[in-house]
Structure formats: C-alpha cells, structure tokens
Amino acid sequence: MVALRFAGAAVTLIALAPVAHAFNWSAQLQKSPTDLQAALGSSAICRETGFSVPVDLVDQNTKVQADLLNPIINTAGGFSLGDPSIDYDEHRRFHSDSVTLTTCVLGREATATAYVHNARIFRIAIQYDRCQERREETVLLSKETEFVCSGVDLTEKPFDTSLYAEIKEIPHGYQTAYEWIPSSHEGYGPAEERLLISLACDGYNELTRVLRASKGSKRCLLAVDNKDIEHWSGAAIHERYEDGYLADEVTAHLAASRLFVDLPAEQRALDAMLPEAQTMISGIQNRIETRLADKRTAEDAVSDILGGSN
C-alpha cells in the first residue's frame, strides 16, 4: 500500500481519466505550475509543496554535489552515537528555498511530480502506480489527507501499448540491460547518465514488489530521446515474457516511469540550490569543529592536571 499525503477534504474514491501518456508532458517544461494544472484539468488532483531531502548524517567530509535528488553526499561508513566528529539527526532535512514541487495524482494509474524554479517547471517525473484502487483518507491527528494506493493492476492498458510503440520510434530505439545511450550535448554527459539511472524499473513501490514475486520472466526496457537538450525525455517499461525455444513470447508491456527535463534550466536550479545546501552543511560542520575543540581543551586540561609538577 502506497500513500501520498495531501491537505484538503477527504473523498472516498479517486477514479479520474488517465492522462499519463496521451498528455503532452514535454510541452509543460518551462511553464508555470498553474499552467500545468489548468492543462490537466479535472484529470488530476494537484498540490504544491516545498522540496527537501534527508540529511541525517554530517561529518567533516560531507560535501554537496550537482545532483538534484541527492545533493548532499557522505563518505563516512559506520559511526557510533556520541562520536563528536559525527552530527546525526534522523529527522533532519535540507529544505530548499529555490526549488518547489507540484505533485499531481492521475486517477489510480500514476503520480506526476513537477520540479519548479523561479515559477517555471524544469523537470517532470511520472511514476506509474497502477493501483487497483486509489482512495483518499483523512489522517485524524494532522487532519491532512492521504491518497492511498491499494493493490496492483497488471493489465496492459492502451497507454502502455502506445508508449511502447512510441519508444520504438525514438532514434536511439529502446535498450535493454541498462545499456548507456551516449550524450550528444557537451557538458551534460554526467547529468544525462544520472537521469538514465533514475529511469530504472527497479524501485520500492508495490508494482515492483508484485512483479518480482510473479511468475514468468521480465526485463526493463529503457528509451531516451536526447536530441533536444531543453526537452530531454526518457521512459522505462516492464516487459513480461515467456521464455521460448526460438524466440520469447511477450505477454505484456507495463509502463514504469517517464522523465522530462530541461537540462539547462535544471542546472540553473542547481546553481541556486547548492549554495543553500552548502550553507546548511557548513553550519553543522562548524558545530562539529567546536565540539572537537572543546573536547581537545578538556583533554588537555586533564593532561595538565595529571602531568603537573608538585
């Protein structure tokens, strides 16, 4: 069961028209969240929120990197509670002032998340939830609502079939076994590689768990269209099949995720966000250094006492 928490009144069941494939998502890049919601109309229920990532552990080697979803990296391995060189807080998060989110629930089929900088969308990520049922439940204590996804619908839908037909027409074709599709844009190779990795079918949603437990063979098909750097797009599709002697018999194509990115606009968003993250990390590291200095002072004082002359 998967839940997305929204604010608002409760409704018993969500059953809206699926638009996850037929809608022109790429055209929404560089538009405003208001424009996106207007274009989706009654097909979606949307909410605007802040953007944050967990920062539970910080040490003196913690750094920031140009990665939207993982902007703060640690090289530390294990640690012990009480170690003054480690600052640990399981509830701590970095909240960006430069990037916000607009999350739209698309019936029981999918969830779309738009990443926004300066009131313009620079990335849209679509996760195909494929719920058998999606319902809205009110959380009593917070009075917020959750969109709860129950069950998995493994039926191939028209949007699955049309998306599979579409990716076969992409110049690169579709790839299996996570083959790398080379970048044609100087300076954006690492960014494109991170985007491709994020398209992998593997994940922790209910669809992935059900497919792993199901009978028959399956593979992940990846497709990338990177001819336009401002409208980079990719898709990941589960392909279910039965092993054959001469050829495999494909039984279904199930869309897993789609991604649409304006790479230059995302870089501008990162340029604004990373200094915010660095300020947070530097503040924590300064506190660590103060603790370590206090510890050294206390140890030196003890040493002076024990080693002092009569």
N, C-alpha and C positions, 0 to 999 in steps of 0.2 A: 504494500500500500504506500502510495506516494502522496505527500501533502504540500501544497503551496499556500502560504499564508497571505491573505489579503485583508484589508479593512473594509467594512461595509456590512450590510444586512445579509442574513442567511437566505439561501434559496435551496430547495430540496434537491434538484437535479439539473445538471448542465447538459444541454443537447443542442449545440449550435451547428450551423452549417460548416463543414470542413473547408478551410481555405489554405491549408498549409502548403499545397503545391501550386494550385491554379493562380494564386495571387502573385503579382509581380513584386517580389520582395526586393530584388536588386534595385528597382527604381525608388525604393524608400530610403536608400542611403543618401545622406546629406539633407534629408527632410527633417522636419520637427516631429517630436512625439505626438503633438496634436494632429499633424497631417497624417501620421500613420494610423492613429485611432480613428480618424474620420474616414480614411480609405478602407479600413477593416469593417467599419460599421457595426452592425449587430452580430457579426460573425465572431466577435471577440469580446472578452472582458479584460480590461487592462488596468494596470496600476503603476504609478511612478514611485520609485524609491531611490535611496542612496546606494552607492556602490561601496562595498567593503570586502576585505579579505582577512582571514585569520592571521594573527601574529602572536602565536602563543610563546615562542621561544626566541630570545635575542641574546647574543653574546658579542664579544668584541670583534668577531669576524663576520657578523651579519651584514649583508650588502643588499642594494637594490639592483634590479636588472630590468631591461626593456621588454617585459612580458606582462601583458595586461592582466591575465588571470593569476599569475604567480610573480608579482613584482618584488617580493622580498625572499631572499634565499639564505639558508643556513648551511654551514658545512660541519657543524658540531654533530657528533654521534650521540652516545648515551650521556646522561647527566644525572646528578644526584640533587635532590631537593636540599636547599640550604647552601649550595655552592654559590659563593658571592660573585663568581665570574659569569653566572647564568642568571638571566631575568626571565622567569617563567610565569605566565598567566594564561590559563586555558580559555578564559573568556575574552581576552584582548583581541581587538580587530583594528585594522587600519581603515579609516573612513575617508574617502577622497572627497574633496570639495570641487574637483574638476570634472568628475565623471558621475553620471547618474544612470539609472536603469528604468526602462519601461517594459514590464512583463505582461504578456497577453496570453490568456488561456483560450485556446481554439477548440471549443467543444470538448469532446473526450479524446480527440486524436493527438493533439500536440500543444506545446508551450513555446512561444516565441519570446526571446529576450533581446531588446534593443539597447545598445550602449550609446550614451549620449554625451557629447562635449560641446559646450557653447551653444546649447539648444539645438544641436544637429546630430543626427544619428550617423555613427561611423562603423558600427558592427551590428549584425543581426544573427543570432544563433537560434535555430529551431531544433527542439528535441521532440521526437515523435513518441508520445507516451503510450498511445494505442490502448487506452483504458477501455474495459468493458463498460464501466460506469464512472462518471465523474460527478461528484456531489459537493455541495458547499455546506460546511458545518461551522457553527459558531463555537469558538473557544470561550468557555464560561469566564475564566479569570481575566483574560485580556480583552474580551469582547471583540476580538478580531475574528475573521473567518478564514477557514482553510478550504482550498479546493482539493478534495481527496480523490485520488485515482485508485480504483479497485479493479482487480483482475486485469488480464491482458487479452486483447483481441488479435489473434494471429491470422485473421483473414486478409488476403491480399485485396486492397481497395483500388478503385480506379486511379487515385493519385499515386499509388505505388507503381502501377503499371506504366503510367505516363511519365513518371520521374525516371524509371529505368530506361524507357525508350529515349528520353531526352539526354541522359548522360552518355548514352552510346554515340550520340551525335557530337559530343564535345571533341574538339580537335585532339586532345590527348587520349580520348577514349576512356574506358574505365580500367582501373588497375586492381589487381588482387595481391595478396601477400605484402601489402603496405609498400609497394614499390614507390620510390621517390619520383615525383614529377618535377623536372628542373625549372628553376625560376628564369623568367625572361626579363626581369627587371633588376638592374644593378642596385645593390644595396639592400634589397628586400629578401634575399635568399633565406637568412635565418628566420625572419618573420613568417615567410611562407611555409617553412618547414614546421614551425610551431603550430600553424593553422592546420596543416595536414594531419599532424599527430592528434590534434584535438578532435578531428573528424572520425577517429577510430570507433568502430562499433562497440568495442568493449566499454562497459560502464557499470554503474551500481544501481541502475534503475530496474524496475520489475520486469520489463521486457527482456533485458539481457539475462536475468536470472532464469526466466521461464525458457528462453531459447537454449541456454546451456543445459538445462535439465531435460529438454525434449529429445525425442528420438530422431534419427536421421542426421545427415551431415549438414554443415552450414559454413559459409565463409562471408567475409566482409568485402564488398566492392566499394572502392573509393573513386571519386571523379573530381577533377579540378579544372575550372576554366579560369586561367590567369592571364588572358590576353589583354584585359583592361585593368590596370593597376588600381583604378578607383572603383571598380566593380568586380573585385575578386570573389569567386564563388566556389563552393565545394559541396559534395554530398556523400553520404555513407549509406549503404543499403545492405541489409542482411539478405543473402541468397541461400535459400534452403533447397537441398537437392538429395536425391538418392544415388548412391554410387552405382555406375553402370560398367559393363564389361568394355564396351567401346566408347561410350560417352555417358556423362552424368545426366540424370533426368531432373531438371529443375522443377521444383514443386511450388515455389513461391518467392516473390521479392517483397521485402518489407522495409520501408524507409526507416532509417535510424536517426539521421540528423542532417541538417543543412546549415551552411555558414555563408554569410555575405559580408564582405569587408571592404571599406575604402582605406587602403593601406596608408596613403599619405595623411589622411585625416586621423587615423588611429595613432600614427607617430606623433602628430601634434598633441593628441590627448595624452599620450605617454610623457611628452616633454613637459606638460603641465602637471601631471600627476606624480611623477617620480620625485621631484623636489619635496613634495608634501610627505611622501613616504620616507625620504632621507631625513627630513626634519624630525619625524617621529622616532626613527631608529637612532639618530644621533643623540636625542634627548635621553633615551633609555641607556645608551652606551655611556653617556656622561654619568648617569646614576651608578652604573656598574663600576666605573673608574673611581668614583667617590667611595663606594663601599670597599673596593680593594685597597684604596689609600688609607682608609680608616683601619682596615684590618692590619695593614703593614705597620701603621703607627702604634696600634695596640700591641702587636707582637714585639716591636722594637722596645716599647716601654717595659714589657715583661722581661725581655732580654737584658735591659739595662739594670733592672732590679736584681735579677739573678746573678748578673755578672759584675755588679758593682763592688768597689773596694770597701774595706772596713773604715 
